[in-house]
């Protein structure tokens, strides 16, 4: 009797062994997975998120580049950079953002999308992030791209890119209310 399954055989997925928790996976058995810290308040959660970005933004830059987001891959040969800009263009098509618009990039990360909108769509963009570290990195990357090392690169100052401009600010959006 042949023990191999044929293409006509069906597999009952309900009989497949399912982990009861994240600590029951093959991966978790190889590595120690600490339980998450309890969140005592929304303010504590925001502080944790901010702290995460303060620590991890340099690493994210080495991993993802200027766009701290995924991409839209269509071809096996696509680079992550091409896929990232393709995703931006797809979203712009859906949003129908007109060239020269004023845009608010909430959760701007390292400012890659803000710079893209300013440079290629002539937009006036304000990038907002909860992380001061990300603002510093976004300003530096923007000044490097603009070739403008004479302009004050302080957070909040407009930096010209092509016919658009961009600025970055650290802001907790809830404090605006």
Secondary structure, DSSP 8 states (H G I E B T S, - for coil): ---S--TT----GGGS---SSGGGSHHHHHS----------HHHHHHHHHHHHHHHHHHHHHHHTT--S-----STT--HHHHHHHHHHHHHHHHT--TT-EEEEET-TTSHHHHHHHHHH--EEEEEES-HHHHHHHHHHHHHHHT--SS---TT--EEETTEEEEEEE--GGGG-
